[in-house]
Amino acid sequence: MIPPGRVRELLLPQARGVRGPLTSRCPQPDQDEELPAGCEDPAGEGQRGWEGAPAAAEEEPCRLVLSTPSSILRDREIGEVSQPWHLLYSTARDGFSLRTLYRSGARPDSPALLLIRDTEAQAFGAFSASAIRSSSGFYGTGETFLFSFCPELKVFRWTGRNDFFVKGDVNLLMVGGGSGRFGLWLDGDLHRGGSQPCETFDNETLSQREEFCIQDLEMWGLA
C-alpha cells in the first residue's frame, strides 16, 4: 500500500471540480443484486477518438510521466495527474479481454490506474491501491477512488459507508457498490460498461450515460 500522501498527489487537489467524501444517498447495499440492463448503442459511436498524448521528454513538476503514449489522456488531463506510471494493459495493444487485463496486472501490492474512453470520447476511470485481479469477494482499501474528466477533473473518494472497493471475475469487474448500483462496472469482453452513483464513493455518473460502450481502455501501474 502506498502512503496516503502519495495517493493525494496522484490527482492534484487544486484541479477544479475535485470532491472529497460526500454524504451517502443510498441504503445499505446488497452485493448479490443483479447488474443493470445491457448497453444500448450510444449516439456518436464511431466518433474519432483523442490522439495519443506524447510522452514527456523530461519529468515536470506535478505531471504524469508515461512510459508509453496514452491513447486516452490528452495533454490537459496529463497535466492534472502526477506520479510515474508504466502501461500494463491496453485494448489497442493487447485486445479486448478482461482475462488478459488480469494477467497483465502488476504485483499484488502495487496500485493500478484504470483509464477508460467511451465511444462518446469521454474519459474516466478508477484508482485501486492494490493490483486489479480476479477475486471471490471485494478487496481494496479506502485509498481507492473514482474519477472523471467529464468535462473537468472530478475525484470521488471513499465515503466510509461500506468497503465494496473492487471485485472481479472473468465476466465482470466492479468498482464501488451498494443496493445493486455500481460506481463502475465492465463486462468480460471489455466492450461495454456502466456507472451509477453508489454508496462506496457517492459518485456522479462517470460517463454521460449510465451505460456506455468502450472505445479504449488502459491499465497503468507505478513504474
Phi and psi in degrees as a GROMACS rama.xvg file:
@    title "Ramachandran Plot"
@    xaxis  label "Phi"
@    yaxis  label "Psi"
@TYPE xy
-85.9354  153.73  ILE-2
-60.693  148.189  PRO-3
-55.1899  -34.5143  PRO-4
-62.9668  -36.3354  GLY-5
-67.226  -36.9997  ARG-6
-66.1235  -41.7927  VAL-7
-62.7158  -29.2803  ARG-8
-74.8807  -19.7856  GLU-9
-58.0268  -50.155  LEU-10
-117.887  117.522  LEU-11
-63.8507  131.255  LEU-12
-67.6585  -21.1702  PRO-13
-80.9094  -6.48365  GLN-14
-64.1714  137.784  ALA-15
-64.3571  140.662  ARG-16
89.7863  -0.371254  GLY-17
-66.985  136.367  VAL-18
-126.085  147.114  ARG-19
-98.5422  -167.323  GLY-20
-59.7055  138.809  PRO-21
-118.61  165.164  LEU-22
-69.3317  134.334  THR-23
-70.0634  144.343  SER-24
-109.014  -3.54941  ARG-25
-105.728  148.581  CYS-26
-72.5887  176.122  PRO-27
-58.3645  132.365  GLN-28
-78.4788  158.947  PRO-29
-123.02  105.941  ASP-30
-71.1454  -5.05757  GLN-31
-96.1483  0.79909  ASP-32
-68.5433  157.364  GLU-33
-77.5601  162.583  GLU-34
-79.2377  164.661  LEU-35
-62.971  169.345  PRO-36
-67.1643  171.396  ALA-37
-66.5561  165.813  GLY-38
-82.1967  129.702  CYS-39
-84.0717  153.405  GLU-40
-65.114  118.869  ASP-41
-76.5191  151.692  PRO-42
-64.8129  139.262  ALA-43
91.4102  3.84488  GLY-44
-62.0429  139.03  GLU-45
90.5783  2.08382  GLY-46
-62.5918  149.943  GLN-47
-63.5551  132.034  ARG-48
-84.9024  -177.548  GLY-49
-74.5494  148.703  TRP-50
-76.7624  145.925  GLU-51
-62.9009  137.521  GLY-52
-79.3634  133.858  ALA-53
-68.4317  146.137  PRO-54
-69.0572  143.047  ALA-55
-71.8033  137.534  ALA-56
-69.2908  -37.2771  ALA-57
-132.137  144.817  GLU-58
-69.2314  129.98  GLU-59
-105.93  158.095  GLU-60
-59.5641  134.031  PRO-61
57.1962  40.3608  CYS-62
-127.382  138.013  ARG-63
-65.5256  127.176  LEU-64
-106.353  111.775  VAL-65
-104.784  137.114  LEU-66
-76.2513  -20.5349  SER-67
-140.119  141.934  THR-68
-57.3166  141.455  PRO-69
-92.8824  137.514  SER-70
-87.9143  -0.832399  SER-71
-108.54  -49.6903  ILE-72
-85.6351  136.644  LEU-73
-93.4314  175.559  ARG-74
-56.4771  -38.7098  ASP-75
-63.5998  -44.568  ARG-76
-69.0432  -38.9608  GLU-77
-60.7934  -36.5788  ILE-78
-67.5964  -13.4206  GLY-79
-100.158  0.928775  GLU-80
-124.619  136.02  VAL-81
-112.82  -178.149  SER-82
88.3919  143.889  GLN-83
-81.1332  125.06  PRO-84
-123.264  150.775  TRP-85
-118.387  132.837  HIS-86
-72.743  118.009  LEU-87
-95.685  -37.017  LEU-88
-150.355  141.203  TYR-89
-147.256  132.812  SER-90
-63.8827  -32.4179  THR-91
-66.2371  -31.8204  ALA-92
-98.5978  -37.7113  ARG-93
-110.443  -3.62989  ASP-94
87.4567  173.537  GLY-95
-97.537  100.738  PHE-96
-162.395  123.152  SER-97
-67.7336  -33.8427  LEU-98
-59.0091  -45.2883  ARG-99
-65.1419  -38.1767  THR-100
-58.9478  -45.3349  LEU-101
-61.0778  -42.9288  TYR-102
-66.4215  -23.785  ARG-103
-87.1581  -1.19652  SER-104
-63.488  156.086  GLY-105
-78.6771  -177.816  ALA-106
-59.2782  152.283  ARG-107
-54.8697  -32.4965  PRO-108
-91.1046  7.69303  ASP-109
-96.1269  131.558  SER-110
-68.4531  161.584  PRO-111
-133.949  142.369  ALA-112
-115.857  118.614  LEU-113
-103.871  121.676  LEU-114
-116.295  134.606  LEU-115
-131.661  138.513  ILE-116
-122.465  126.312  ARG-117
-90.0479  -179.501  ASP-118
-75.1699  -1.43118  THR-119
-104.168  16.5209  GLU-120
64.1701  29.0236  ALA-121
-96.9247  137.568  GLN-122
-111.614  137.25  ALA-123
-164.396  177.928  PHE-124
170.738  -157.414  GLY-125
-146.985  150.036  ALA-126
-113.533  128.314  PHE-127
-116.251  131.555  SER-128
-70.934  -12.5273  ALA-129
-129.486  165.438  SER-130
-59.0988  143.324  ALA-131
-80.2986  124.214  ILE-132
-148.041  167.925  ARG-133
-74.0917  141.746  SER-134
-153.03  158.205  SER-135
-88.8245  -14.6126  SER-136
-148.832  -179.618  GLY-137
-72.5117  145.831  PHE-138
-141.897  172.34  TYR-139
117.307  -176.883  GLY-140
-133.299  175.791  THR-141
-68.5166  -3.70215  GLY-142
-77.8675  -14.1468  GLU-143
-65.8056  141.69  THR-144
-153.945  163.471  PHE-145
-107.386  157.077  LEU-146
-152.1  161.136  PHE-147
-146.699  146.501  SER-148
-108.137  34.9516  PHE-149
-111.749  92.3419  CYS-150
-93.5627  -14.6215  PRO-151
-119.423  164.557  GLU-152
-62.0172  124.438  LEU-153
-129.75  136.668  LYS-154
-117.061  133.554  VAL-155
-120.016  106.489  PHE-156
-97.0247  170.369  ARG-157
-60.6273  133.008  TRP-158
-87.077  -19.5477  THR-159
86.0406  1.98297  GLY-160
-76.0471  -31.8967  ARG-161
-153.766  176.72  ASN-162
-118.884  39.7326  ASP-163
-86.26  72.3327  PHE-164
-81.403  -67.1344  PHE-165
-139.342  139.336  VAL-166
-150.192  138.121  LYS-167
-155.128  148.356  GLY-168
-135.495  -168.458  ASP-169
-70.4977  -14.7116  VAL-170
-106.091  -14.1047  ASN-171
-160.862  137.881  LEU-172
-121.523  129.427  LEU-173
-125.187  141.247  MET-174
-130.479  112.701  VAL-175
81.6205  143.242  GLY-176
-161.694  -178.202  GLY-177
145.265  122.211  GLY-178
56.305  39.974  SER-179
75.1719  9.12637  GLY-180
-114.748  132.593  ARG-181
-116.672  133.292  PHE-182
-59.0188  -38.0612  GLY-183
-156.032  131.6  LEU-184
-138.54  148.558  TRP-185
-133.407  141.675  LEU-186
-83.3798  172.448  ASP-187
-66.4193  -24.0166  GLY-188
-91.3675  -4.18884  ASP-189
54.9779  35.4947  LEU-190
-99.6405  -29.9533  HIS-191
-141.307  163.534  ARG-192
-163.277  -172.095  GLY-193
-157.671  163.153  GLY-194
-149.425  130.116  SER-195
-138.628  157.099  GLN-196
-58.4138  134.01  PRO-197
-135.477  161.429  CYS-198
-68.3156  -32.059  GLU-199
-60.21  -41.3455  THR-200
-122.024  -6.78598  PHE-201
45.4767  46.4794  ASP-202
-85.2494  158.958  ASN-203
-78.8294  166.075  GLU-204
-61.9976  125.81  THR-205
-70.7306  -36.2446  LEU-206
-100.335  178.349  SER-207
-71.3779  -23.7209  GLN-208
-121.218  153.013  ARG-209
-69.2374  -23.1583  GLU-210
-126.228  137.471  GLU-211
-141.277  163.545  PHE-212
-109.464  139.954  CYS-213
-89.1194  130.94  ILE-214
-98.1056  -45.6296  GLN-215
-139.898  148.041  ASP-216
-144.646  136.55  LEU-217
-133.288  146.882  GLU-218
-124.542  128.473  MET-219
-117.609  146.175  TRP-220
-122.723  157.506  GLY-221
-63.9612  132.324  LEU-222
